Amino acid sequence: MMLSAALMLGGVAYAQKVAFEEYDLDNGLHVILHNDPSAPVVITSVMYHVGSKDERPDRTGFAHFFEHLLFEGTQNIKRGEWMKIVTANGGVNNANTSDDRTYYYEVFPSNSLELGLWMESERLMHPIINKVGVDTQNEVVKEEKRMRYDNQPYGNILAEVKKNMFKNHPYRWTTIGSMKDLDAATLEEFQAFNKKFYTPNNAVLVVAGDFEKTKTKEWIQKYFGPIPKGEEVKKQTFTEEPITKTIKATYEDPNIQIPMIVASYRTPSMKTRDARVLDLISSYLSDGKSSKLYKKNS
């Protein structure tokens, strides 16, 4: 979806360079500001450098679990009030998790920008992580897994692909993780995960839309500046033996009536030019009804 959108907007991106400013607070929070007054809306978003690859092999699913858990409430936002505050002020919000990062955002009318910044600073500085919240979200995540994976045709096929593509790297497990791992986790382990990864020096704050820059910087300093810097997150590196011959694997699922064939390739890092070229080729060949392979098979 994201790649498709980027390609469709390619002509516009060529004509218009996106202007932005970036800087760091003293506590290490990286800030990016992009002013666009074309509509009276603004997005406040925070991306944390923590995804499923940062989990222990016996505690998978933690990063995605926090995507749910950190809507439970804070010291100043009562449990169950987060969504109410957002909708009462004309906003929408959501979050998502990948192998590499976790992302939270709110979209508000421009005059509620300060509210959005305060809420995200609350999530970072004052989250309440207790047994009630953990038990509640454990059931929510289990239901999500049943609905989107276990009871969905082809729902578990990505998990099988990842197992075969990676033997040592944490990419070998899915973002939603293992329910057994989540059931076995203690409250102290969830609290330790938050303390380790949810720090200003492990996050990027982005404000984009219709806002006054000077005032916005004041609010960012007011709400995020006092948050203490955390310990440096030391990232592990993993190596995989190169794939020297085709891996052929099968997986049987009682929910599937029509077989699916998946061809998967281990590609270079997302930071490389080769990865971007491969994304473009993949989209050209197979993304949407206008793609070459779709037209050939239709």
LOFIVO-60243 format. One line per 10 residues: number of its first residue (from 0); their letters; for each residue x, y, z of N, C-alpha, C. Coordinates in nm, 2 decimals. Example, Ala and Ser with C-alpha at 12.3 -4.5 7.8 and 13.67 -1.06 7.14 Angstrom:
2
0 = as = 1.32:-0.57:0.78:1.23:-0.45:0.78:1.32:-0.33:0.78  1.28:-0.22:0.71:1.37:-0.11:0.71:1.29:0.00:0.79
This chain:
298
0 = mmlsaalmlg = 0.08:-0.12:0.00:0.00:0.00:0.00:0.09:0.13:0.00  0.18:0.13:0.09:0.27:0.25:0.10:0.35:0.27:-0.03  0.40:0.16:-0.09:0.47:0.17:-0.21:0.39:0.21:-0.33  0.27:0.16:-0.33:0.18:0.20:-0.44:0.15:0.35:-0.44  0.13:0.40:-0.32:0.10:0.54:-0.30:0.22:0.62:-0.35  0.34:0.58:-0.31:0.46:0.65:-0.35:0.48:0.66:-0.50  0.44:0.55:-0.57:0.46:0.55:-0.71:0.36:0.64:-0.78  0.24:0.63:-0.73:0.13:0.72:-0.79:0.16:0.86:-0.78  0.23:0.90:-0.67:0.27:1.04:-0.64:0.40:1.08:-0.70  0.46:0.99:-0.78:0.60:1.01:-0.83:0.61:1.14:-0.91
10 = gvayaqkvaf = 0.51:1.17:-1.00:0.51:1.29:-1.08:0.51:1.41:-1.00  0.43:1.41:-0.89:0.42:1.53:-0.80:0.55:1.55:-0.73  0.61:1.44:-0.68:0.73:1.45:-0.60:0.84:1.50:-0.69  0.84:1.47:-0.81:0.94:1.53:-0.90:0.93:1.68:-0.92  0.81:1.73:-0.91:0.79:1.87:-0.93:0.80:1.95:-0.81  0.78:1.88:-0.69:0.78:1.96:-0.56:0.87:1.89:-0.46  0.97:1.96:-0.42:1.05:1.91:-0.31:0.99:1.94:-0.18  0.99:1.84:-0.09:0.93:1.85:0.04:1.03:1.92:0.13  0.99:2.04:0.18:1.07:2.12:0.27:1.05:2.07:0.41  1.15:2.05:0.49:1.14:2.01:0.63:1.26:2.06:0.71
20 = eeydldnglh = 1.24:2.07:0.84:1.34:2.10:0.93:1.36:1.99:1.03  1.48:1.96:1.07:1.50:1.86:1.17:1.61:1.90:1.27  1.59:1.86:1.39:1.68:1.90:1.50:1.66:1.80:1.62  1.75:1.80:1.71:1.74:1.72:1.83:1.72:1.80:1.96  1.64:1.74:2.05:1.64:1.80:2.18:1.76:1.75:2.26  1.78:1.81:2.38:1.89:1.77:2.46:1.88:1.63:2.51  1.76:1.58:2.52:1.74:1.44:2.57:1.75:1.34:2.45  1.79:1.38:2.33:1.81:1.29:2.22:1.69:1.27:2.13  1.57:1.33:2.16:1.46:1.31:2.07:1.49:1.38:1.94  1.47:1.31:1.83:1.49:1.37:1.70:1.35:1.42:1.65
30 = vilhndpsap = 1.35:1.55:1.61:1.23:1.62:1.57:1.24:1.65:1.42  1.13:1.63:1.35:1.12:1.66:1.21:0.99:1.75:1.19  1.00:1.86:1.13:0.89:1.95:1.11:0.87:1.98:0.96  0.75:1.96:0.91:0.71:1.99:0.77:0.58:2.07:0.77  0.60:2.19:0.73:0.48:2.28:0.72:0.41:2.28:0.59  0.28:2.25:0.60:0.20:2.25:0.48:0.06:2.31:0.51  0.04:2.44:0.48:-0.08:2.51:0.52:-0.20:2.49:0.42  -0.19:2.39:0.33:-0.29:2.37:0.23:-0.43:2.33:0.29  -0.43:2.27:0.41:-0.55:2.23:0.48:-0.53:2.25:0.63  -0.64:2.29:0.70:-0.62:2.32:0.84:-0.62:2.20:0.93
40 = vvitsvmyhv = -0.53:2.11:0.90:-0.51:1.99:0.98:-0.36:1.97:1.01  -0.33:1.89:1.11:-0.19:1.86:1.15:-0.18:1.72:1.20  -0.07:1.66:1.18:-0.04:1.53:1.23:0.07:1.53:1.33  0.05:1.47:1.44:0.16:1.45:1.54:0.19:1.30:1.54  0.31:1.26:1.52:0.34:1.12:1.52:0.48:1.10:1.58  0.49:0.98:1.64:0.62:0.94:1.71:0.65:0.80:1.66  0.77:0.78:1.61:0.82:0.65:1.57:0.93:0.61:1.66  0.91:0.49:1.72:1.01:0.44:1.81:1.10:0.33:1.74  1.22:0.33:1.76:1.31:0.24:1.69:1.31:0.10:1.77  1.19:0.04:1.76:1.18:-0.09:1.82:1.07:-0.16:1.75
50 = gskderpdrt = 1.11:-0.28:1.70:1.01:-0.37:1.63:1.03:-0.51:1.67  0.97:-0.60:1.60:0.98:-0.74:1.64:1.12:-0.80:1.64  1.21:-0.73:1.56:1.35:-0.78:1.56:1.42:-0.76:1.69  1.37:-0.67:1.77:1.44:-0.64:1.90:1.39:-0.72:2.02  1.31:-0.82:1.99:1.25:-0.91:2.09:1.34:-1.03:2.12  1.33:-1.09:2.24:1.39:-1.21:2.27:1.32:-1.33:2.20  1.39:-1.43:2.16:1.32:-1.54:2.09:1.21:-1.61:2.17  1.22:-1.60:2.30:1.12:-1.66:2.39:1.02:-1.56:2.44  1.02:-1.44:2.38:0.93:-1.33:2.42:0.89:-1.25:2.29  0.85:-1.33:2.19:0.81:-1.26:2.07:0.67:-1.20:2.08
60 = gfahffehll = 0.65:-1.09:2.00:0.52:-1.02:2.00:0.51:-0.90:2.09  0.62:-0.87:2.17:0.62:-0.76:2.26:0.60:-0.63:2.19  0.68:-0.60:2.08:0.67:-0.47:2.01:0.52:-0.45:1.97  0.46:-0.55:1.91:0.32:-0.53:1.86:0.23:-0.52:1.98  0.26:-0.59:2.09:0.17:-0.58:2.21:0.17:-0.44:2.26  0.29:-0.37:2.26:0.29:-0.23:2.31:0.21:-0.14:2.22  0.20:-0.17:2.10:0.12:-0.09:2.01:-0.03:-0.08:2.07  -0.07:-0.18:2.13:-0.20:-0.19:2.19:-0.20:-0.13:2.34  -0.09:-0.18:2.41:-0.09:-0.15:2.55:-0.08:0.00:2.58  -0.01:0.08:2.50:0.02:0.22:2.53:-0.10:0.31:2.49
70 = fegtqnikrg = -0.22:0.25:2.46:-0.34:0.32:2.45:-0.42:0.30:2.58  -0.37:0.23:2.68:-0.45:0.20:2.80:-0.46:0.32:2.89  -0.37:0.41:2.88:-0.39:0.53:2.97:-0.25:0.57:3.02  -0.25:0.69:3.08:-0.13:0.74:3.15:-0.16:0.80:3.28  -0.07:0.86:3.35:-0.09:0.92:3.48:-0.19:1.03:3.47  -0.21:1.09:3.35:-0.30:1.21:3.34:-0.41:1.18:3.24  -0.41:1.07:3.17:-0.52:1.03:3.08:-0.58:0.90:3.14  -0.70:0.90:3.19:-0.76:0.78:3.25:-0.78:0.67:3.15  -0.78:0.55:3.21:-0.80:0.43:3.12:-0.93:0.44:3.05  -0.93:0.42:2.92:-1.05:0.43:2.83:-1.08:0.57:2.78
80 = ewmkivtang = -0.99:0.67:2.82:-1.02:0.80:2.78:-0.95:0.85:2.65  -0.84:0.77:2.61:-0.76:0.82:2.50:-0.84:0.85:2.38  -0.92:0.75:2.33:-0.99:0.76:2.21:-1.10:0.87:2.22  -1.16:0.88:2.34:-1.26:0.98:2.37:-1.21:1.12:2.35  -1.09:1.14:2.40:-1.03:1.28:2.39:-1.00:1.31:2.24  -0.95:1.21:2.17:-0.92:1.23:2.03:-1.04:1.27:1.95  -1.15:1.18:1.96:-1.27:1.20:1.88:-1.34:1.33:1.93  -1.34:1.36:2.05:-1.41:1.48:2.10:-1.34:1.61:2.04  -1.22:1.60:2.00:-1.15:1.72:1.94:-1.14:1.71:1.79  -1.22:1.62:1.73:-1.22:1.61:1.59:-1.11:1.54:1.52
90 = gvnnantsdd = -1.04:1.45:1.60:-0.93:1.39:1.55:-0.94:1.24:1.52  -0.84:1.18:1.46:-0.83:1.03:1.45:-0.69:0.99:1.49  -0.68:0.87:1.53:-0.55:0.82:1.57:-0.53:0.67:1.54  -0.41:0.62:1.54:-0.38:0.48:1.52:-0.24:0.45:1.55  -0.20:0.33:1.53:-0.06:0.29:1.55:-0.04:0.16:1.47  0.09:0.14:1.44:0.12:0.01:1.37:0.27:-0.03:1.40  0.29:-0.16:1.38:0.42:-0.21:1.42:0.48:-0.29:1.30  0.61:-0.29:1.28:0.68:-0.37:1.18:0.79:-0.44:1.25  0.87:-0.51:1.16:0.99:-0.58:1.21:1.09:-0.48:1.28  1.09:-0.36:1.23:1.19:-0.26:1.27:1.15:-0.14:1.35
100 = rtyyyevfps = 1.02:-0.11:1.36:0.98:0.01:1.43:0.83:0.00:1.47  0.80:0.09:1.57:0.66:0.11:1.61:0.62:0.25:1.60  0.50:0.28:1.55:0.46:0.41:1.50:0.32:0.45:1.56  0.31:0.56:1.62:0.18:0.61:1.68:0.16:0.75:1.62  0.03:0.78:1.59:0.00:0.91:1.54:-0.14:0.96:1.57  -0.16:1.09:1.57:-0.29:1.16:1.58:-0.30:1.26:1.46  -0.42:1.27:1.40:-0.45:1.38:1.31:-0.56:1.46:1.37  -0.53:1.59:1.39:-0.62:1.68:1.45:-0.64:1.81:1.36  -0.75:1.88:1.39:-0.76:2.02:1.33:-0.64:2.10:1.39  -0.59:2.19:1.31:-0.47:2.26:1.34:-0.47:2.32:1.48
110 = nslelglwme = -0.59:2.37:1.53:-0.60:2.43:1.66:-0.58:2.33:1.77  -0.57:2.20:1.75:-0.55:2.11:1.85:-0.41:2.05:1.85  -0.32:2.11:1.78:-0.18:2.06:1.78:-0.12:2.04:1.92  -0.14:2.14:2.00:-0.08:2.13:2.14:-0.14:2.01:2.21  -0.26:1.98:2.19:-0.32:1.86:2.25:-0.25:1.73:2.20  -0.23:1.72:2.07:-0.16:1.61:2.01:-0.02:1.59:2.07  0.05:1.70:2.08:0.19:1.69:2.14:0.18:1.65:2.28  0.09:1.70:2.36:0.08:1.66:2.50:0.05:1.51:2.51  -0.04:1.46:2.43:-0.08:1.32:2.44:0.03:1.23:2.41  0.11:1.26:2.31:0.22:1.18:2.27:0.33:1.19:2.38
120 = serlmhpiin = 0.35:1.30:2.44:0.45:1.32:2.55:0.40:1.24:2.67  0.27:1.23:2.69:0.22:1.15:2.80:0.24:1.00:2.78  0.23:0.96:2.65:0.25:0.82:2.62:0.40:0.78:2.65  0.48:0.87:2.62:0.63:0.85:2.64:0.67:0.86:2.78  0.62:0.96:2.85:0.67:0.99:2.99:0.59:0.92:3.10  0.46:0.91:3.08:0.38:0.86:3.20:0.29:0.75:3.17  0.33:0.65:3.09:0.24:0.53:3.06:0.21:0.45:3.19  0.09:0.40:3.20:0.06:0.31:3.31:0.06:0.17:3.25  0.15:0.09:3.30:0.17:-0.05:3.26:0.14:-0.13:3.38  0.02:-0.18:3.39:-0.02:-0.26:3.51:-0.09:-0.39:3.46
130 = kvgvdtqnev = -0.12:-0.48:3.56:-0.18:-0.61:3.53:-0.31:-0.60:3.45  -0.39:-0.50:3.49:-0.52:-0.48:3.42:-0.50:-0.46:3.28  -0.42:-0.36:3.24:-0.39:-0.33:3.10:-0.33:-0.45:3.03  -0.24:-0.51:3.09:-0.17:-0.63:3.02:-0.27:-0.74:2.99  -0.35:-0.77:3.09:-0.45:-0.88:3.08:-0.55:-0.84:2.97  -0.60:-0.72:2.97:-0.70:-0.67:2.87:-0.64:-0.68:2.73  -0.52:-0.63:2.71:-0.47:-0.63:2.57:-0.42:-0.77:2.53  -0.39:-0.86:2.62:-0.36:-0.99:2.59:-0.47:-1.06:2.52  -0.59:-1.04:2.57:-0.71:-1.09:2.50:-0.74:-1.03:2.37  -0.71:-0.90:2.36:-0.73:-0.82:2.23:-0.64:-0.88:2.13
140 = vkeekrmryd = -0.51:-0.90:2.16:-0.41:-0.95:2.07:-0.45:-1.09:2.02  -0.49:-1.17:2.12:-0.53:-1.31:2.08:-0.64:-1.31:1.98  -0.74:-1.22:2.00:-0.85:-1.21:1.91:-0.81:-1.17:1.77  -0.71:-1.07:1.77:-0.66:-1.02:1.65:-0.59:-1.14:1.57  -0.51:-1.22:1.64:-0.44:-1.33:1.58:-0.54:-1.43:1.52  -0.65:-1.46:1.60:-0.75:-1.55:1.55:-0.81:-1.50:1.42  -0.85:-1.37:1.42:-0.92:-1.32:1.31:-0.84:-1.29:1.19  -0.71:-1.24:1.21:-0.63:-1.20:1.09:-0.54:-1.31:1.05  -0.51:-1.41:1.13:-0.41:-1.51:1.09:-0.47:-1.65:1.10  -0.51:-1.70:1.21:-0.55:-1.84:1.23:-0.67:-1.87:1.15
150 = nqpygnilae = -0.77:-1.79:1.15:-0.90:-1.82:1.08:-0.91:-1.75:0.94  -0.80:-1.69:0.90:-0.80:-1.62:0.77:-0.73:-1.71:0.66  -0.80:-1.73:0.55:-0.73:-1.81:0.44:-0.59:-1.75:0.41  -0.49:-1.83:0.40:-0.35:-1.78:0.38:-0.30:-1.69:0.49  -0.37:-1.68:0.60:-0.32:-1.59:0.71:-0.19:-1.62:0.77  -0.15:-1.75:0.77:-0.02:-1.79:0.83:0.09:-1.81:0.73  0.06:-1.78:0.61:0.16:-1.82:0.50:0.29:-1.73:0.52  0.27:-1.61:0.56:0.39:-1.52:0.58:0.48:-1.58:0.69  0.42:-1.63:0.79:0.50:-1.69:0.90:0.58:-1.80:0.85  0.52:-1.89:0.76:0.60:-2.00:0.71:0.71:-1.95:0.62
160 = vkknmfknhp = 0.68:-1.85:0.54:0.79:-1.79:0.45:0.91:-1.74:0.53  0.88:-1.67:0.64:0.98:-1.61:0.72:1.07:-1.72:0.79  1.00:-1.83:0.83:1.08:-1.94:0.89:1.18:-2.00:0.80  1.14:-2.00:0.67:1.23:-2.06:0.57:1.34:-1.96:0.52  1.31:-1.84:0.52:1.40:-1.74:0.47:1.51:-1.70:0.57  1.48:-1.71:0.70:1.57:-1.67:0.80:1.58:-1.78:0.91  1.70:-1.82:0.94:1.73:-1.92:1.05:1.79:-1.86:1.18  1.85:-1.75:1.16:1.92:-1.69:1.28:1.87:-1.55:1.31  1.83:-1.47:1.21:1.78:-1.33:1.23:1.64:-1.33:1.29  1.61:-1.23:1.37:1.48:-1.22:1.43:1.37:-1.20:1.33
170 = yrwttigsmk = 1.40:-1.17:1.21:1.30:-1.16:1.10:1.23:-1.29:1.08  1.28:-1.40:1.15:1.22:-1.53:1.13:1.09:-1.55:1.19  1.05:-1.46:1.29:0.92:-1.47:1.35:0.83:-1.35:1.31  0.70:-1.37:1.32:0.61:-1.26:1.28:0.60:-1.15:1.38  0.55:-1.04:1.34:0.53:-0.93:1.43:0.43:-0.95:1.54  0.33:-1.03:1.51:0.23:-1.05:1.61:0.28:-1.15:1.72  0.38:-1.23:1.68:0.45:-1.31:1.78:0.37:-1.44:1.82  0.42:-1.49:1.93:0.36:-1.62:1.99:0.27:-1.58:2.11  0.15:-1.64:2.11:0.07:-1.62:2.22:0.12:-1.69:2.35  0.19:-1.80:2.33:0.25:-1.86:2.44:0.36:-1.77:2.51
180 = dldaatleef = 0.43:-1.70:2.43:0.53:-1.61:2.48:0.47:-1.50:2.56  0.36:-1.44:2.51:0.29:-1.33:2.58:0.23:-1.38:2.71  0.17:-1.50:2.70:0.11:-1.56:2.82:0.21:-1.58:2.93  0.33:-1.62:2.89:0.44:-1.65:2.99:0.51:-1.53:3.04  0.49:-1.42:2.98:0.56:-1.29:3.02:0.51:-1.24:3.15  0.59:-1.18:3.23:0.55:-1.12:3.35:0.53:-0.97:3.34  0.46:-0.91:3.43:0.44:-0.77:3.43:0.57:-0.69:3.43  0.67:-0.75:3.51:0.80:-0.68:3.52:0.87:-0.68:3.38  0.85:-0.79:3.30:0.92:-0.79:3.17:0.86:-0.69:3.08  0.73:-0.67:3.08:0.66:-0.56:3.00:0.72:-0.42:3.05
190 = qafnkkfytp = 0.73:-0.40:3.18:0.77:-0.27:3.22:0.92:-0.25:3.19  1.00:-0.36:3.19:1.14:-0.34:3.15:1.15:-0.31:3.00  1.07:-0.37:2.92:1.07:-0.35:2.77:1.04:-0.20:2.75  0.94:-0.15:2.82:0.90:-0.01:2.80:1.02:0.08:2.84  1.08:0.05:2.96:1.19:0.14:3.01:1.31:0.14:2.91  1.33:0.02:2.84:1.45:0.01:2.75:1.43:0.08:2.62  1.31:0.07:2.56:1.29:0.11:2.42:1.21:0.24:2.41  1.13:0.27:2.51:1.04:0.39:2.50:1.11:0.51:2.57  1.21:0.56:2.50:1.29:0.67:2.55:1.30:0.78:2.44  1.32:0.90:2.48:1.33:1.01:2.38:1.44:0.99:2.28
200 = nnavlvvagd = 1.55:0.93:2.33:1.67:0.91:2.24:1.66:0.79:2.15  1.54:0.72:2.16:1.51:0.61:2.07:1.39:0.64:1.99  1.36:0.77:1.97:1.23:0.81:1.91:1.25:0.92:1.81  1.16:0.93:1.72:1.15:1.04:1.62:1.01:1.10:1.63  1.00:1.23:1.66:0.88:1.30:1.66:0.86:1.38:1.52  0.75:1.36:1.46:0.72:1.43:1.33:0.59:1.51:1.35  0.60:1.64:1.31:0.48:1.72:1.30:0.47:1.77:1.16  0.36:1.75:1.10:0.34:1.79:0.96:0.20:1.84:0.94  0.19:1.95:0.86:0.06:2.01:0.84:0.06:2.16:0.86  -0.05:2.21:0.90:-0.07:2.36:0.91:-0.04:2.40:1.05
210 = fektktkewi = 0.07:2.46:1.08:0.11:2.50:1.21:0.21:2.62:1.20  0.22:2.69:1.31:0.31:2.80:1.33:0.44:2.74:1.39  0.55:2.76:1.32:0.67:2.68:1.36:0.73:2.73:1.49  0.74:2.85:1.52:0.80:2.90:1.64:0.72:2.85:1.76  0.59:2.86:1.76:0.50:2.82:1.87:0.51:2.67:1.89  0.52:2.60:1.77:0.53:2.45:1.78:0.66:2.40:1.85  0.77:2.47:1.82:0.89:2.44:1.88:0.88:2.46:2.03  0.82:2.57:2.07:0.80:2.59:2.22:0.72:2.48:2.28  0.61:2.44:2.22:0.53:2.33:2.28:0.61:2.20:2.28  0.69:2.17:2.18:0.77:2.05:2.18:0.87:2.05:2.29
220 = qkyfgpipkg = 0.93:2.16:2.32:1.03:2.18:2.43:0.95:2.16:2.56  0.84:2.22:2.57:0.76:2.22:2.69:0.72:2.08:2.73  0.67:2.00:2.64:0.62:1.87:2.67:0.72:1.76:2.66  0.81:1.77:2.57:0.91:1.66:2.55:1.04:1.69:2.61  1.08:1.81:2.62:1.21:1.85:2.68:1.24:1.79:2.82  1.14:1.79:2.91:1.17:1.74:3.04:1.18:1.59:3.06  1.15:1.52:2.95:1.15:1.37:2.96:1.30:1.33:2.97  1.33:1.25:3.07:1.47:1.21:3.09:1.52:1.12:2.97  1.65:1.14:2.94:1.71:1.06:2.84:1.73:0.92:2.89  1.70:0.82:2.81:1.72:0.68:2.85:1.86:0.63:2.82
230 = eevkkqtfte = 1.89:0.51:2.87:2.02:0.45:2.83:2.02:0.42:2.69  2.14:0.42:2.63:2.16:0.39:2.49:2.11:0.25:2.46  2.03:0.24:2.35:1.98:0.11:2.31:2.09:0.05:2.22  2.15:-0.06:2.27:2.25:-0.13:2.19:2.19:-0.23:2.10  2.20:-0.21:1.97:2.14:-0.30:1.87:2.23:-0.42:1.84  2.17:-0.53:1.84:2.24:-0.65:1.80:2.25:-0.66:1.65  2.35:-0.73:1.60:2.37:-0.76:1.46:2.36:-0.91:1.44  2.30:-0.95:1.33:2.28:-1.09:1.31:2.33:-1.12:1.17  2.38:-1.23:1.15:2.43:-1.27:1.01:2.35:-1.40:0.97  2.33:-1.41:0.85:2.27:-1.53:0.79:2.36:-1.59:0.68
240 = epitktikat = 2.36:-1.72:0.68:2.43:-1.78:0.57:2.36:-1.75:0.44  2.44:-1.72:0.33:2.37:-1.69:0.20:2.29:-1.81:0.15  2.19:-1.78:0.08:2.11:-1.88:0.02:2.17:-1.92:-0.11  2.22:-2.04:-0.12:2.30:-2.08:-0.24:2.22:-2.17:-0.33  2.10:-2.22:-0.29:2.01:-2.30:-0.37:1.87:-2.27:-0.34  1.78:-2.30:-0.43:1.64:-2.28:-0.40:1.59:-2.36:-0.29  1.52:-2.29:-0.20:1.45:-2.35:-0.08:1.31:-2.38:-0.13  1.27:-2.51:-0.12:1.13:-2.55:-0.15:1.07:-2.60:-0.02  0.96:-2.54:0.01:0.89:-2.58:0.13:0.74:-2.58:0.11  0.67:-2.66:0.18:0.52:-2.67:0.17:0.46:-2.65:0.31
250 = yedpniqipm = 0.33:-2.60:0.31:0.26:-2.58:0.44:0.12:-2.61:0.41  0.06:-2.69:0.50:-0.08:-2.72:0.48:-0.17:-2.65:0.59  -0.28:-2.59:0.54:-0.37:-2.51:0.62:-0.51:-2.55:0.59  -0.59:-2.60:0.69:-0.73:-2.65:0.66:-0.82:-2.54:0.61  -0.78:-2.41:0.63:-0.86:-2.30:0.58:-0.85:-2.27:0.43  -0.75:-2.33:0.37:-0.72:-2.31:0.23:-0.78:-2.41:0.14  -0.86:-2.37:0.04:-0.91:-2.46:-0.05:-0.84:-2.46:-0.19  -0.78:-2.34:-0.22:-0.71:-2.32:-0.34:-0.56:-2.30:-0.31  -0.47:-2.38:-0.36:-0.33:-2.37:-0.33:-0.27:-2.23:-0.37  -0.18:-2.19:-0.30:-0.10:-2.06:-0.33:0.04:-2.09:-0.34
260 = ivasyrtpsm = 0.11:-2.03:-0.44:0.25:-2.04:-0.46:0.31:-1.91:-0.43  0.41:-1.91:-0.34:0.48:-1.79:-0.30:0.63:-1.80:-0.34  0.68:-1.70:-0.41:0.82:-1.69:-0.44:0.88:-1.57:-0.35  0.97:-1.60:-0.27:1.02:-1.50:-0.18:1.18:-1.49:-0.20  1.23:-1.37:-0.18:1.37:-1.35:-0.21:1.43:-1.26:-0.09  1.54:-1.30:-0.04:1.61:-1.22:0.06:1.68:-1.11:-0.02  1.65:-0.99:0.02:1.70:-0.87:-0.05:1.80:-0.79:0.04  1.87:-0.69:-0.02:1.96:-0.61:0.05:1.88:-0.52:0.16  1.96:-0.45:0.24:1.91:-0.37:0.34:1.82:-0.26:0.28  1.71:-0.22:0.35:1.63:-0.11:0.31:1.70:0.02:0.29
270 = ktrdarvldl = 1.82:0.03:0.35:1.90:0.16:0.34:1.97:0.17:0.21  1.97:0.06:0.13:2.05:0.06:0.01:1.97:0.10:-0.11  2.04:0.15:-0.22:1.97:0.18:-0.34:1.91:0.06:-0.41  1.98:-0.05:-0.40:1.93:-0.17:-0.46:1.79:-0.21:-0.40  1.77:-0.19:-0.28:1.64:-0.22:-0.22:1.53:-0.14:-0.28  1.56:-0.01:-0.30:1.46:0.08:-0.36:1.43:0.04:-0.50  1.53:0.00:-0.58:1.52:-0.04:-0.71:1.43:-0.17:-0.72  1.45:-0.26:-0.63:1.38:-0.38:-0.62:1.23:-0.36:-0.59  1.21:-0.26:-0.50:1.07:-0.22:-0.46:1.00:-0.17:-0.59  1.07:-0.09:-0.67:1.01:-0.04:-0.79:0.97:-0.15:-0.89
280 = issylsdgks = 1.07:-0.24:-0.91:1.05:-0.35:-1.00:0.93:-0.44:-0.95  0.92:-0.46:-0.82:0.82:-0.55:-0.77:0.68:-0.48:-0.79  0.67:-0.35:-0.77:0.55:-0.28:-0.79:0.51:-0.28:-0.93  0.60:-0.26:-1.02:0.58:-0.25:-1.16:0.52:-0.39:-1.21  0.58:-0.49:-1.16:0.54:-0.63:-1.21:0.41:-0.68:-1.14  0.39:-0.65:-1.02:0.28:-0.72:-0.95:0.19:-0.64:-0.86  0.20:-0.51:-0.86:0.12:-0.42:-0.76:0.00:-0.37:-0.83  -0.12:-0.43:-0.80:-0.24:-0.37:-0.85:-0.28:-0.42:-0.99  -0.40:-0.38:-1.03:-0.46:-0.43:-1.15:-0.39:-0.38:-1.28  -0.31:-0.27:-1.26:-0.24:-0.22:-1.38:-0.10:-0.28:-1.40
290 = sklykkns = -0.06:-0.37:-1.31:0.07:-0.43:-1.31:0.08:-0.53:-1.43  0.20:-0.55:-1.47:0.23:-0.64:-1.59:0.18:-0.78:-1.56  0.21:-0.84:-1.45:0.17:-0.98:-1.42:0.02:-0.99:-1.41  -0.05:-0.89:-1.35:-0.19:-0.90:-1.34:-0.26:-0.90:-1.47  -0.21:-0.81:-1.56:-0.27:-0.80:-1.69:-0.24:-0.93:-1.77  -0.12:-0.99:-1.75:-0.09:-1.11:-1.83:-0.18:-1.22:-1.79  -0.22:-1.23:-1.66:-0.30:-1.34:-1.61:-0.45:-1.32:-1.62  -0.49:-1.20:-1.65:-0.63:-1.17:-1.65:-0.69:-1.19:-1.79
